[in-house]
Amino acid sequence: MNNERFNPFGSILEYLRRSATPFFLNLMFGMTLFAIAAITNTEMRVILTVLIAVLTYFTDFMLIRSMGELAYKMKTAGERRRAGQPSGMSEKGVEGYKYAKEYRPYKGFVIGAVVSLVPIVFIIVDVCTQSAGARLVYGMIAGWAFFPVFNLHTEADILFTLIPCAVMIIVSGIAYIVGSGREKLRQFALEQREAEIEKAKGARKR
């Protein structure tokens, strides 16, 4: 039952693994925002920036919601194992049960924070060094946080790019909790259906 003991390294690895997909998705959206920055028509640039930013958060929401669903399945499996019942998940393979994968309400916010870690580091570097090179790399690697601010106002303070990071953390946390709620409802519906079937079987035997 080693999988059921808290392992900080396992948890860190799980957070990094869960954050990888939204990070690379955001990287792609950031590249699109980078291209939009070259548009000289202000109205068009602003509209496209807002649309891409909304699409970024919507895609992240859907992805992290599915993570919340899987995490709640893991939590249920863990509760069954601890009660000495079959977990319904194999010990091996990608979908195997692991304690680090179990649902906890705060985990979605942590995933969002890990995704936001790169832009936060670049903000700190920019504030400390005022390096144009660091700012350029920031825009290329984490354009999803950089360009929603600078496409709207080219002279904005770099600290305003913390706003997209904060939105990312909030969206991730809510999506994860919503996903767990969906899975909880699904399991409840299945249990109710099984109970009705058992009740019907019992009535027939009489």
PyMOL commands that set and color helices and strands:
alter all, ss='L'
color gray80, all
select helices_A, chain A and resi 2-4+8-36+42-82+99-101+107-129+132-141+143-150+158-205
alter helices_A, ss='H'
color red, helices_A
deselect
rebuild
show_as cartoon
